[in-house]
Amino acid sequence: MPRLPFFYGWIVLACICLAGFARQGPAVATLSVFVVPMTDAFGWSRTEMAGAVSLGGVLAAFVSPLIGPVLDRRGARLILCLAVLGTGLATMALSLVQSLLSFYLLFVFARMIWAGPYDLGLYGALNNWFVARRARATSIATLAQMSGLVALPIIAQLAMQDGGWRHGWVAIGTTALAVGFLPVWLFLVRRPEDVGLVPDRITAGAGPTVVEPRFTRAAAMRTQAFWLLSLYTVLVFPVQAGVSLHQAPHLIENGLSPIAAATVISFFSAMSAVASFGVGFLPRRWPLRYVMSLAAVLLGTGTLGLIGVGSIETSYLFAGLFGLGIGGVMTLLPMAWADYFGRESYGAIRGVALSLQVIAQAAGPIASGVLRDASGNYTGSLILFGSLAALAAVAALLARRPHLTP
């Protein structure tokens, strides 16, 4: 391994990017383009469909704390391989559903994988290999995930035009398997130390390394920063999931065509990718809490702006602001957990926090669906989500980097 003319971590990062692209099969933005045709076909309510997203998140909340310590001991290769297989096969099988029960069994399983094992595996592998270059590597990995959000709704929509929503699910599952499985199985390595390297460098003798914090899970949970980051998480992720899932139905109800709504979703995903990539070029000396607060402000502004959209131009504008906020949140939070608490117990610490995150993600779609079914529109849920984003901006400002005391 040391004889390679480049740092092997870049190969690991490429594997992470491909797995991250494949991850987006059961993402709420992808499911959003299926909401109208599937509810029309079966007569389901929006709340019933949103319930599958929420239940998958609740199950992920139970499994994530168990997976985290395994990730610290064994690495991400097996976790990510199983995640890609599970996502691909489950989304392909969704093309065969005939009832709400079969939809729940398959989508809840796929969503559980999306919310728990995928998140831990992707960022656990990345943070093991990158410390000084963590911001740049995280931005590239999140950019790849956002690229999946751009591409997969369009892939699904194009397949649906030729053969209906069942063909859309086949296209999603096939793409996930084709892109994500083999690279991870063949090339992912647990930690640089396993092959005589250190993070960011070719060999252990290449020079001084960045000093990392080394918190255990118990020590991290005794800090104010852990709970403020958790509060930020609990506030922003209902917004991310609730708006993303119901964005296409909201736009269609406001007069856009289904294909126009799909392009708006892809545009917000593209802007998420822009934000994700841009974060990698921010000076590392800037406190992450300030940038996290800005991301929450953009998220809230875009959410509230979506209330009155009536044209494709205003839809692009506010969906774009929403996307910039999402890209910032999705990139900055994994960085914050690793920068604040180190990589030694990242899986165990992040596993606890991820339980809170996926429960928050579960609450967003169901709240939005209930409010829409009760009122006939999405105005109430968008006001709620805009308010949560504002509170998250305040929580981020208070989340200072902790200091490990003896």
VOBA-617848 format. One record per residue (C-alpha): residue number from 1; chain; y, z, x. Coordinates in Angstrom, 1 decimal. Each point is the difference from the previous one (the first is absolute). Last residue first. Example, Ala and Ser with C-alpha at 12.3 -4.5 7.8 and 13.67 -1.06 7.14 Angstrom:
! VOBA-617848
+-----+------+--------+--------+--------+
| pos | unit |      Y |      Z |      X |
+-----+------+--------+--------+--------+
|   2 |    A |   -1.1 |    7.1 |   13.7 |
|   1 |    A |   -3.4 |    0.7 |   -1.4 |
+-----+------+--------+--------+--------+
This chain:
! VOBA-617848
+-----+------+--------+--------+--------+
| pos | unit |      Y |      Z |      X |
+-----+------+--------+--------+--------+
| 406 |    A |   14.4 |   32.9 |   -9.1 |
| 405 |    A |    2.7 |   -1.8 |   -2.1 |
| 404 |    A |   -0.3 |   -3.7 |   -0.6 |
| 403 |    A |    3.5 |   -1.4 |   -0.8 |
| 402 |    A |    0.5 |   -2.0 |   -3.2 |
| 401 |    A |    2.0 |   -3.2 |   -0.5 |
| 400 |    A |    2.6 |    0.4 |   -2.7 |
| 399 |    A |   -0.7 |   -0.8 |   -3.6 |
| 398 |    A |    3.2 |    0.9 |   -1.8 |
| 397 |    A |    1.4 |   -3.5 |   -0.1 |
| 396 |    A |   -3.4 |   -1.2 |   -1.4 |
| 395 |    A |    0.2 |    2.4 |   -3.0 |
| 394 |    A |    3.4 |   -1.3 |   -0.9 |
| 393 |    A |   -1.1 |   -3.6 |   -0.2 |
| 392 |    A |   -3.0 |    1.1 |   -1.9 |
| 391 |    A |    2.2 |    1.4 |   -2.8 |
| 390 |    A |    1.7 |   -3.3 |   -0.4 |
| 389 |    A |   -3.4 |   -1.8 |   -0.1 |
| 388 |    A |   -1.1 |    2.4 |   -2.8 |
| 387 |    A |    3.1 |   -0.9 |   -2.0 |
| 386 |    A |   -0.6 |   -3.8 |    0.3 |
| 385 |    A |   -3.6 |    0.6 |   -1.2 |
| 384 |    A |    1.1 |    1.8 |   -3.2 |
| 383 |    A |    2.6 |   -2.7 |   -0.8 |
| 382 |    A |   -2.7 |   -2.7 |    0.6 |
| 381 |    A |   -2.4 |    1.9 |   -2.3 |
| 380 |    A |    2.5 |    0.2 |   -2.8 |
| 379 |    A |    1.0 |   -3.6 |    0.2 |
| 378 |    A |   -3.5 |   -1.4 |    0.0 |
| 377 |    A |   -0.2 |   -1.3 |   -3.6 |
| 376 |    A |   -1.8 |    0.6 |   -3.3 |
| 375 |    A |    1.0 |    3.6 |   -0.2 |
| 374 |    A |   -3.4 |    1.8 |   -0.2 |
| 373 |    A |   -2.1 |   -2.7 |    1.6 |
| 372 |    A |    2.6 |   -0.3 |    2.8 |
| 371 |    A |    0.2 |    3.7 |    0.6 |
| 370 |    A |   -3.8 |    0.4 |    0.1 |
| 369 |    A |   -0.3 |   -3.0 |    2.4 |
| 368 |    A |    2.7 |    1.2 |    2.4 |
| 367 |    A |   -1.5 |    3.5 |    0.1 |
| 366 |    A |   -3.5 |   -1.4 |    0.6 |
| 365 |    A |    1.3 |   -2.3 |    2.8 |
| 364 |    A |    1.9 |    2.8 |    1.8 |
| 363 |    A |   -2.4 |    2.9 |   -0.3 |
| 362 |    A |   -2.8 |   -1.6 |    2.1 |
| 361 |    A |    2.4 |   -0.7 |    2.8 |
| 360 |    A |    1.0 |    3.6 |    0.0 |
| 359 |    A |   -3.7 |    1.0 |    0.1 |
| 358 |    A |   -0.5 |   -2.5 |    2.8 |
| 357 |    A |    2.8 |    1.6 |    2.0 |
| 356 |    A |   -1.0 |    3.6 |   -0.5 |
| 355 |    A |   -3.6 |   -0.8 |    1.2 |
| 354 |    A |    1.6 |   -2.0 |    2.9 |
| 353 |    A |    1.7 |    3.1 |    1.2 |
| 352 |    A |   -3.3 |    1.8 |    0.4 |
| 351 |    A |   -1.7 |   -3.0 |    1.7 |
| 350 |    A |    3.1 |   -0.5 |    2.2 |
| 349 |    A |   -0.5 |    3.4 |    1.6 |
| 348 |    A |   -3.8 |   -0.5 |    0.5 |
| 347 |    A |    0.4 |   -3.6 |    1.2 |
| 346 |    A |    2.9 |    0.7 |    2.3 |
| 345 |    A |   -1.8 |    2.9 |    1.8 |
| 344 |    A |    0.5 |   -1.2 |    3.6 |
| 343 |    A |    2.5 |   -2.7 |   -1.0 |
| 342 |    A |    3.2 |    2.1 |    0.1 |
| 341 |    A |    1.8 |    2.2 |   -2.6 |
| 340 |    A |    3.5 |   -1.3 |   -0.5 |
| 339 |    A |   -0.4 |   -3.4 |    1.6 |
| 338 |    A |   -3.3 |   -0.7 |   -1.8 |
| 337 |    A |    1.1 |    1.2 |   -3.4 |
| 336 |    A |    3.4 |   -1.7 |    0.4 |
| 335 |    A |   -1.5 |   -3.3 |    1.1 |
| 334 |    A |   -2.4 |   -0.1 |   -3.1 |
| 333 |    A |    3.1 |    0.7 |   -2.2 |
| 332 |    A |    2.3 |   -2.6 |    1.6 |
| 331 |    A |   -1.9 |   -3.2 |   -0.6 |
| 330 |    A |   -0.9 |    0.4 |   -3.7 |
| 329 |    A |    3.4 |    1.6 |   -0.8 |
| 328 |    A |    2.0 |   -2.7 |    1.7 |
| 327 |    A |   -2.0 |   -2.9 |   -1.6 |
| 326 |    A |    0.4 |    1.7 |   -3.4 |
| 325 |    A |    3.7 |    0.3 |    0.4 |
| 324 |    A |    0.5 |   -3.6 |    1.0 |
| 323 |    A |   -2.3 |   -1.0 |   -2.9 |
| 322 |    A |    2.2 |    1.8 |   -2.5 |
| 321 |    A |    3.0 |   -1.7 |    1.4 |
| 320 |    A |   -1.8 |   -3.4 |   -0.3 |
| 319 |    A |   -1.1 |    0.8 |   -3.6 |
| 318 |    A |    3.6 |    0.7 |   -0.7 |
| 317 |    A |    1.3 |   -3.3 |    1.3 |
| 316 |    A |   -2.9 |   -2.2 |   -0.9 |
| 315 |    A |    0.1 |    1.2 |   -3.6 |
| 314 |    A |    3.8 |   -0.6 |   -0.1 |
| 313 |    A |   -0.6 |   -3.6 |    1.0 |
| 312 |    A |   -2.9 |   -0.6 |   -2.3 |
| 311 |    A |    2.0 |    1.0 |   -3.0 |
| 310 |    A |    0.0 |    2.8 |   -2.5 |
| 309 |    A |   -0.2 |    3.2 |    2.1 |
| 308 |    A |    1.4 |    3.1 |   -1.8 |
| 307 |    A |   -2.3 |    2.7 |    1.1 |
| 306 |    A |   -0.9 |   -1.5 |    3.4 |
| 305 |    A |    3.2 |    1.4 |    1.5 |
| 304 |    A |   -1.3 |    3.5 |   -0.4 |
| 303 |    A |   -3.0 |   -0.7 |    2.1 |
| 302 |    A |    1.8 |   -2.0 |    2.6 |
| 301 |    A |    2.5 |    2.8 |    0.5 |
| 300 |    A |   -2.7 |    2.7 |    0.1 |
| 299 |    A |   -2.0 |   -1.8 |    2.7 |
| 298 |    A |    3.1 |   -0.8 |    2.0 |
| 297 |    A |    0.9 |    3.7 |    0.0 |
| 296 |    A |   -3.6 |    1.0 |    0.9 |
| 295 |    A |    0.1 |   -2.3 |    3.0 |
| 294 |    A |    3.3 |    1.5 |    1.1 |
| 293 |    A |   -1.5 |    3.5 |   -0.1 |
| 292 |    A |   -2.9 |   -1.2 |    2.1 |
| 291 |    A |    2.4 |   -1.5 |    2.5 |
| 290 |    A |    1.8 |    3.4 |    0.3 |
| 289 |    A |   -3.2 |    2.0 |    0.3 |
| 288 |    A |   -1.3 |   -2.3 |    2.8 |
| 287 |    A |    2.5 |    1.5 |    2.4 |
| 286 |    A |    1.4 |   -2.9 |    2.2 |
| 285 |    A |   -1.2 |    0.4 |    3.6 |
| 284 |    A |   -2.8 |   -2.6 |   -0.7 |
| 283 |    A |    2.7 |   -2.7 |   -0.3 |
| 282 |    A |   -0.8 |   -2.2 |   -3.0 |
| 281 |    A |   -1.9 |   -3.1 |    0.8 |
| 280 |    A |   -3.3 |    0.9 |   -1.7 |
| 279 |    A |    1.9 |    0.9 |   -3.1 |
| 278 |    A |    1.0 |   -3.7 |   -0.4 |
| 277 |    A |   -3.6 |   -1.1 |   -0.4 |
| 276 |    A |   -0.6 |    2.4 |   -2.9 |
| 275 |    A |    3.3 |   -0.9 |   -1.6 |
| 274 |    A |   -0.7 |   -3.8 |    0.2 |
| 273 |    A |   -3.5 |    0.6 |   -1.3 |
| 272 |    A |    1.3 |    2.0 |   -3.0 |
| 271 |    A |    2.4 |   -3.0 |   -0.6 |
| 270 |    A |   -3.0 |   -2.3 |   -0.1 |
| 269 |    A |   -1.7 |    2.4 |   -2.5 |
| 268 |    A |    3.1 |   -0.1 |   -2.2 |
| 267 |    A |   -0.1 |   -3.8 |    0.3 |
| 266 |    A |   -3.7 |   -0.1 |   -0.9 |
| 265 |    A |    0.7 |    2.1 |   -3.1 |
| 264 |    A |    2.8 |   -2.4 |   -0.9 |
| 263 |    A |   -2.3 |   -3.0 |    0.5 |
| 262 |    A |   -2.5 |    1.6 |   -2.4 |
| 261 |    A |    2.7 |    0.5 |   -2.6 |
| 260 |    A |    1.0 |   -3.7 |    0.3 |
| 259 |    A |   -3.7 |   -0.9 |   -0.5 |
| 258 |    A |   -0.2 |    2.2 |   -3.1 |
| 257 |    A |    3.2 |   -1.4 |   -1.5 |
| 256 |    A |    3.1 |    2.2 |    0.0 |
| 255 |    A |    1.5 |    1.1 |   -3.3 |
| 254 |    A |    0.5 |    3.8 |    0.3 |
| 253 |    A |   -3.5 |    0.7 |   -1.3 |
| 252 |    A |   -1.3 |   -2.2 |    2.9 |
| 251 |    A |    2.0 |    2.1 |    2.4 |
| 250 |    A |   -1.3 |    3.3 |   -1.3 |
| 249 |    A |   -3.6 |   -1.3 |    0.0 |
| 248 |    A |    0.4 |   -1.1 |    3.6 |
| 247 |    A |    1.5 |    3.2 |    1.2 |
| 246 |    A |   -2.5 |    2.3 |   -1.7 |
| 245 |    A |   -2.3 |    0.6 |    2.9 |
| 244 |    A |    2.8 |    0.1 |    2.7 |
| 243 |    A |    2.3 |    2.3 |   -1.9 |
| 242 |    A |   -2.5 |    2.7 |   -0.6 |
| 241 |    A |   -1.6 |   -0.3 |    3.4 |
| 240 |    A |    3.1 |    0.2 |    2.2 |
| 239 |    A |    1.9 |    2.4 |   -2.3 |
| 238 |    A |   -2.9 |    2.4 |   -0.3 |
| 237 |    A |   -0.2 |   -0.3 |    3.8 |
| 236 |    A |    3.5 |    1.1 |    0.8 |
| 235 |    A |    0.1 |    3.6 |   -1.4 |
| 234 |    A |   -3.4 |    1.3 |    1.1 |
| 233 |    A |    0.5 |   -1.5 |    3.5 |
| 232 |    A |    3.4 |    1.5 |    0.4 |
| 231 |    A |   -1.5 |    3.4 |   -1.0 |
| 230 |    A |   -2.8 |   -0.4 |    2.5 |
| 229 |    A |    2.5 |   -0.8 |    2.7 |
| 228 |    A |    1.8 |    3.1 |   -1.0 |
| 227 |    A |   -3.2 |    2.0 |    0.0 |
| 226 |    A |   -1.1 |   -1.1 |    3.5 |
| 225 |    A |    3.6 |    0.5 |    1.3 |
| 224 |    A |    0.1 |    3.6 |   -1.1 |
| 223 |    A |   -2.8 |    0.8 |    2.3 |
| 222 |    A |   -3.1 |    2.2 |   -0.7 |
| 221 |    A |   -2.0 |   -3.1 |   -1.2 |
| 220 |    A |    0.3 |   -1.5 |    3.5 |
| 219 |    A |   -1.5 |    3.1 |    1.6 |
| 218 |    A |   -3.0 |   -0.1 |   -2.3 |
| 217 |    A |   -0.6 |   -3.7 |    0.5 |
| 216 |    A |    0.2 |    0.4 |    3.8 |
| 215 |    A |    3.2 |   -1.1 |    1.7 |
| 214 |    A |    0.1 |   -1.7 |    3.3 |
| 213 |    A |    3.5 |   -1.4 |    0.6 |
| 212 |    A |    0.0 |   -3.0 |    2.4 |
| 211 |    A |    1.5 |   -0.4 |    3.4 |
| 210 |    A |    0.5 |   -3.7 |    0.7 |
| 209 |    A |   -1.9 |   -1.3 |    2.9 |
| 208 |    A |    0.7 |   -0.2 |    3.7 |
| 207 |    A |   -1.2 |   -2.9 |    2.0 |
| 206 |    A |   -2.8 |   -2.6 |    0.2 |
| 205 |    A |   -2.6 |    2.4 |    1.2 |
| 204 |    A |   -1.8 |    0.3 |   -3.4 |
| 203 |    A |   -0.4 |   -3.7 |   -0.2 |
| 202 |    A |    1.5 |   -2.9 |   -1.9 |
| 201 |    A |    2.7 |    2.0 |   -1.9 |
| 200 |    A |    1.2 |    0.6 |   -3.6 |
| 199 |    A |   -2.5 |    2.9 |   -0.7 |
| 198 |    A |   -2.3 |    0.8 |    2.9 |
| 197 |    A |   -2.9 |   -2.0 |    1.4 |
| 196 |    A |   -3.5 |    0.7 |    1.4 |
| 195 |    A |   -1.9 |   -1.5 |   -2.9 |
| 194 |    A |   -0.4 |    3.0 |   -2.2 |
| 193 |    A |    3.4 |    1.2 |    1.0 |
| 192 |    A |    1.5 |   -2.9 |   -1.9 |
| 191 |    A |   -1.3 |    1.4 |   -3.2 |
| 190 |    A |   -2.5 |   -1.2 |   -2.7 |
| 189 |    A |   -0.5 |   -3.6 |    0.9 |
| 188 |    A |    0.3 |   -2.9 |   -2.5 |
| 187 |    A |   -1.3 |   -3.3 |    1.2 |
| 186 |    A |   -3.2 |   -1.2 |   -1.8 |
| 185 |    A |    0.0 |    1.9 |   -3.3 |
| 184 |    A |    3.8 |   -0.1 |   -0.4 |
| 183 |    A |    0.2 |   -3.7 |    0.7 |
| 182 |    A |   -3.0 |   -0.8 |   -2.2 |
| 181 |    A |    1.2 |    1.7 |   -3.2 |
| 180 |    A |    3.6 |   -0.8 |   -0.9 |
| 179 |    A |    0.8 |   -3.6 |   -0.6 |
| 178 |    A |   -3.0 |   -1.5 |   -1.7 |
| 177 |    A |   -0.8 |    3.1 |   -1.9 |
| 176 |    A |    3.5 |    0.5 |   -1.4 |
| 175 |    A |    0.4 |   -3.7 |   -0.8 |
| 174 |    A |   -3.2 |   -0.2 |   -1.9 |
| 173 |    A |    0.9 |    3.1 |   -2.1 |
| 172 |    A |    3.4 |   -1.3 |   -1.0 |
| 171 |    A |   -1.2 |   -3.5 |   -0.8 |
| 170 |    A |   -2.8 |    1.4 |   -2.2 |
| 169 |    A |    2.5 |    2.1 |   -1.7 |
| 168 |    A |    2.3 |   -2.9 |   -0.9 |
| 167 |    A |   -3.0 |   -2.1 |   -1.2 |
| 166 |    A |   -0.5 |    2.7 |   -2.6 |
| 165 |    A |    3.7 |   -0.2 |   -1.0 |
| 164 |    A |   -0.2 |   -3.6 |   -1.1 |
| 163 |    A |   -1.6 |   -3.1 |    1.6 |
| 162 |    A |    2.6 |   -2.3 |    1.5 |
| 161 |    A |    3.2 |    1.9 |   -0.7 |
| 160 |    A |   -1.8 |    3.3 |    0.8 |
| 159 |    A |   -0.8 |   -1.2 |    3.6 |
| 158 |    A |    3.7 |   -0.7 |    0.5 |
| 157 |    A |    0.9 |    3.4 |   -1.3 |
| 156 |    A |   -2.6 |    1.8 |    2.1 |
| 155 |    A |    1.2 |   -1.8 |    3.2 |
| 154 |    A |    3.6 |    0.8 |   -0.9 |
| 153 |    A |   -0.8 |    3.7 |   -0.6 |
| 152 |    A |   -2.0 |    0.0 |    3.2 |
| 151 |    A |    2.6 |   -1.5 |    2.3 |
| 150 |    A |    3.1 |    2.2 |   -0.1 |
| 149 |    A |   -2.0 |    3.2 |   -0.3 |
| 148 |    A |   -2.2 |   -1.1 |    2.8 |
| 147 |    A |    3.1 |   -0.7 |    2.1 |
| 146 |    A |    1.1 |    3.6 |   -0.8 |
| 145 |    A |   -3.2 |    1.2 |    1.6 |
| 144 |    A |    0.6 |   -2.1 |    3.1 |
| 143 |    A |    3.6 |    1.3 |    0.2 |
| 142 |    A |   -1.4 |    3.5 |   -0.2 |
| 141 |    A |   -2.1 |   -0.7 |    3.1 |
| 140 |    A |    3.0 |   -1.6 |    1.8 |
| 139 |    A |    2.3 |    2.9 |   -0.9 |
| 138 |    A |   -2.6 |    2.5 |    1.1 |
| 137 |    A |   -0.4 |   -1.7 |    3.4 |
| 136 |    A |    3.8 |   -0.1 |    0.6 |
| 135 |    A |    0.5 |    3.6 |   -1.0 |
| 134 |    A |   -3.0 |    1.2 |    1.9 |
| 133 |    A |    1.0 |   -1.6 |    3.3 |
| 132 |    A |    0.4 |    3.3 |    1.8 |
| 131 |    A |   -3.1 |    1.4 |   -1.8 |
| 130 |    A |   -2.5 |   -2.8 |   -0.7 |
| 129 |    A |   -3.8 |   -0.2 |    0.1 |
| 128 |    A |   -1.0 |    3.1 |   -2.0 |
| 127 |    A |    2.9 |   -0.5 |   -2.4 |
| 126 |    A |   -1.3 |   -3.4 |   -0.9 |
| 125 |    A |   -3.5 |    1.1 |   -0.7 |
| 124 |    A |    1.1 |    2.9 |   -2.2 |
| 123 |    A |    2.5 |   -2.3 |   -1.7 |
| 122 |    A |   -2.5 |   -2.5 |   -1.2 |
| 121 |    A |   -2.9 |    2.4 |   -0.6 |
| 120 |    A |    2.0 |    2.6 |   -1.9 |
| 119 |    A |    1.7 |   -2.5 |   -2.2 |
| 118 |    A |   -3.2 |   -2.0 |   -0.7 |
| 117 |    A |   -2.2 |    3.1 |   -0.7 |
| 116 |    A |    2.4 |    1.5 |   -2.6 |
| 115 |    A |    2.2 |   -2.1 |   -2.3 |
| 114 |    A |   -1.7 |   -3.4 |    0.4 |
| 113 |    A |   -3.5 |    1.4 |   -0.1 |
| 112 |    A |    0.8 |    1.9 |   -3.2 |
| 111 |    A |    1.6 |   -3.1 |   -1.4 |
| 110 |    A |   -3.2 |   -2.0 |    0.5 |
| 109 |    A |   -2.2 |    2.7 |   -1.7 |
| 108 |    A |    2.5 |    0.3 |   -2.9 |
| 107 |    A |    0.0 |   -3.8 |   -0.3 |
| 106 |    A |   -3.7 |   -0.3 |   -0.3 |
| 105 |    A |   -0.9 |    2.9 |   -2.3 |
| 104 |    A |    3.2 |   -0.4 |   -2.0 |
| 103 |    A |   -0.5 |   -3.7 |   -0.7 |
| 102 |    A |   -3.6 |    0.7 |   -1.1 |
| 101 |    A |    1.2 |    2.6 |   -2.4 |
| 100 |    A |    2.8 |   -2.2 |   -1.4 |
|  99 |    A |   -2.6 |   -2.6 |   -0.9 |
|  98 |    A |   -1.2 |   -3.5 |    0.9 |
|  97 |    A |    0.5 |    0.1 |    3.8 |
|  96 |    A |   -1.4 |   -2.9 |    2.0 |
|  95 |    A |    3.0 |   -1.0 |    2.1 |
|  94 |    A |    0.4 |    3.7 |    0.9 |
|  93 |    A |   -3.1 |   -0.5 |    2.2 |
|  92 |    A |    2.1 |   -1.9 |    2.5 |
|  91 |    A |    2.3 |    2.9 |    0.2 |
|  90 |    A |   -2.8 |    2.4 |    0.6 |
|  89 |    A |   -1.7 |   -2.1 |    2.6 |
|  88 |    A |    3.1 |   -0.5 |    2.1 |
|  87 |    A |    1.4 |    3.5 |   -0.3 |
|  86 |    A |   -3.4 |    1.6 |    0.9 |
|  85 |    A |   -0.6 |   -2.2 |    2.9 |
|  84 |    A |    3.5 |    0.5 |    1.4 |
|  83 |    A |   -0.2 |    3.8 |   -0.4 |
|  82 |    A |   -3.5 |    0.1 |    1.5 |
|  81 |    A |    1.2 |   -1.7 |    3.1 |
|  80 |    A |    3.2 |    2.2 |    0.1 |
|  79 |    A |   -2.0 |    3.2 |   -0.1 |
|  78 |    A |   -2.5 |   -1.2 |    2.6 |
|  77 |    A |    2.7 |   -1.0 |    2.5 |
|  76 |    A |    2.5 |    2.8 |   -0.5 |
|  75 |    A |   -1.1 |    2.6 |    2.5 |
|  74 |    A |   -2.9 |    2.5 |    0.1 |
|  73 |    A |    1.5 |    3.4 |    0.6 |
|  72 |    A |    3.6 |   -0.3 |   -1.3 |
|  71 |    A |   -1.1 |   -2.4 |   -2.8 |
|  70 |    A |   -2.7 |    2.5 |   -1.1 |
|  69 |    A |    2.7 |    2.7 |   -0.2 |
|  68 |    A |    2.1 |   -2.3 |   -2.3 |
|  67 |    A |   -2.9 |   -1.2 |   -2.2 |
|  66 |    A |   -0.5 |    3.3 |   -1.8 |
|  65 |    A |    3.8 |    0.6 |   -0.6 |
|  64 |    A |    0.1 |   -3.6 |   -1.4 |
|  63 |    A |   -3.0 |    0.3 |   -2.4 |
|  62 |    A |    1.6 |    2.1 |   -2.7 |
|  61 |    A |    3.4 |   -1.6 |   -0.1 |
|  60 |    A |   -1.7 |   -3.4 |    0.0 |
|  59 |    A |   -1.6 |    0.9 |   -3.3 |
|  58 |    A |    3.4 |    0.8 |   -1.5 |
|  57 |    A |    1.3 |   -3.4 |    1.3 |
|  56 |    A |   -2.8 |   -1.9 |   -1.6 |
|  55 |    A |    0.7 |    1.8 |   -3.2 |
|  54 |    A |    3.7 |   -1.0 |    0.1 |
|  53 |    A |   -0.7 |   -3.7 |    0.6 |
|  52 |    A |   -2.6 |    0.0 |   -2.8 |
|  51 |    A |    2.4 |    1.7 |   -2.3 |
|  50 |    A |    2.6 |   -2.7 |    0.4 |
|  49 |    A |   -2.3 |   -2.4 |   -1.9 |
|  48 |    A |   -0.4 |    2.4 |   -2.9 |
|  47 |    A |    3.8 |    0.7 |    0.0 |
|  46 |    A |    0.7 |   -3.7 |   -0.2 |
|  45 |    A |   -2.1 |   -0.2 |   -3.1 |
|  44 |    A |   -3.2 |   -1.9 |   -0.2 |
|  43 |    A |   -0.4 |   -2.9 |   -2.5 |
|  42 |    A |   -2.8 |   -1.6 |    2.0 |
|  41 |    A |    1.3 |   -3.5 |    0.9 |
|  40 |    A |    3.8 |    0.8 |   -0.4 |
|  39 |    A |   -0.4 |    3.2 |    2.0 |
|  38 |    A |   -1.8 |   -2.0 |    2.7 |
|  37 |    A |    2.6 |   -2.9 |    0.1 |
|  36 |    A |    3.0 |    2.4 |    0.0 |
|  35 |    A |   -1.2 |    2.5 |    2.6 |
|  34 |    A |   -1.6 |   -2.4 |    2.4 |
|  33 |    A |    3.3 |   -0.8 |    1.9 |
|  32 |    A |    0.6 |    3.7 |    0.4 |
|  31 |    A |   -3.4 |    0.6 |    1.6 |
|  30 |    A |    1.3 |   -1.6 |    3.2 |
|  29 |    A |    3.2 |    2.2 |    0.0 |
|  28 |    A |   -2.2 |    3.0 |   -0.8 |
|  27 |    A |   -2.1 |   -0.6 |    3.1 |
|  26 |    A |   -3.7 |   -0.6 |   -0.7 |
|  25 |    A |   -0.2 |   -3.1 |    2.3 |
|  24 |    A |    2.6 |    1.3 |    2.4 |
|  23 |    A |   -2.4 |    1.4 |    2.6 |
|  22 |    A |   -0.9 |   -3.4 |    1.3 |
|  21 |    A |    3.4 |   -0.3 |    1.7 |
|  20 |    A |   -0.4 |    3.5 |    1.5 |
|  19 |    A |   -3.4 |   -0.9 |    1.3 |
|  18 |    A |    1.5 |   -3.1 |    1.7 |
|  17 |    A |    2.9 |    2.1 |    1.5 |
|  16 |    A |   -2.3 |    2.8 |    1.2 |
|  15 |    A |   -2.2 |   -2.6 |    1.8 |
|  14 |    A |    3.2 |   -1.4 |    1.7 |
|  13 |    A |    1.0 |    3.5 |    0.9 |
|  12 |    A |   -3.3 |    0.6 |    1.7 |
|  11 |    A |    0.5 |   -3.2 |    2.0 |
|  10 |    A |    3.4 |    1.2 |    1.0 |
|   9 |    A |   -1.5 |    3.3 |    1.0 |
|   8 |    A |   -2.0 |   -1.8 |    2.6 |
|   7 |    A |    3.1 |   -0.1 |    2.3 |
|   6 |    A |    0.3 |   -3.4 |    1.7 |
|   5 |    A |   -1.5 |   -1.8 |    3.0 |
|   4 |    A |   -3.4 |    1.6 |   -0.8 |
|   3 |    A |   -1.7 |    1.6 |    3.1 |
|   2 |    A |    0.6 |    3.5 |   -1.5 |
|   1 |    A |   -2.6 |   -0.8 |   -2.7 |
+-----+------+--------+--------+--------+
